């Protein structure tokens, strides 16, 4: 199934399939980033976003680091984004 992920750099708000995605549930699972989501590098904010996406889409964390490196870390830092992906 195809999904759309969209992020706003100024606020670091993220939407998955037009529904706002928050870091709360993923931080309970594993708190990589108390500051929330980020993108454009290989660090903790990207890991938190990738984990949140995987938990929402697949209901499990398996593969979130790979998703981080493939989709999240490659985005431009400090810029809005919109991507389509399939898991």
N, C-alpha and C positions, 0 to 999 in steps of 0.2 A: 504494500500500500504506500502511496506517495503522501508526503507530508510537507507542510510549509513552515519554516522557522523564520521569524522576523525579529530584529533587535533594534532598539533605539539607543544610540551611544550616549546621548546627553543624560538620560535617566537610567540607563542600563535595564530598562524594561524589555521583556521578551514575550513573544506570542508564538504559540504552537498551534497551527491550524486555526488561527484567528481567536484563540482563547489565551488569555494572559497566563503565563507560566511563572510561578514564584519559586524561590529556592527552598522554601520551608520544608516540604516533605523530603526533598533530597538531602537536606542538612540533617534531618533526623537519621537517615540511613547512614550518611557519612558527611561530616562537615569539613569539606575541603576549604571552603571560603566563607567565613562569617560575614564578609562584605557583599556576598551575593554573586551574581553572574558577571562574566567578562568574556571577551573573545579576542582572537588575534595573536595568541601566543600559547605556549604549552603549559601554563601554570594552573593555579588553584581555582581561579574564577572560571576558567574554561572547563576544568574537570567538573565543577559544580553544575555548570550548564549542561554538559554532556550527560552527566548522571541524571539530572532532572528530566531530560528528554527521554532517555532510555526507560526510566521508571514510568513515565507517562505513556509512552508508546507501547512498550513491551511488557511492562509490569515487573521488570527485573533489571538488575544493574549490569548483567553480563554483557561485555563488549563496549562499555562506555568509554574506556580509555582509547580504544581503537577509533570510536566515533569522534572523540575529542581531536585526535590527530588528523583524521581524514576531513572533518567538516568544520569544526570550531576554531582550531588553532590556525587554520589557513585563511580565515577572514581578516579583513583589514581592521587593525586596532583603532579604537576611537572613531569608528565610522558606523553609521546605520548599515544594516544588512537585511537581505531577504534571500533565502535559499530554499530550494526544493530538494528533498532527499527521500530515499527509500530504505527501509530496514527490513 
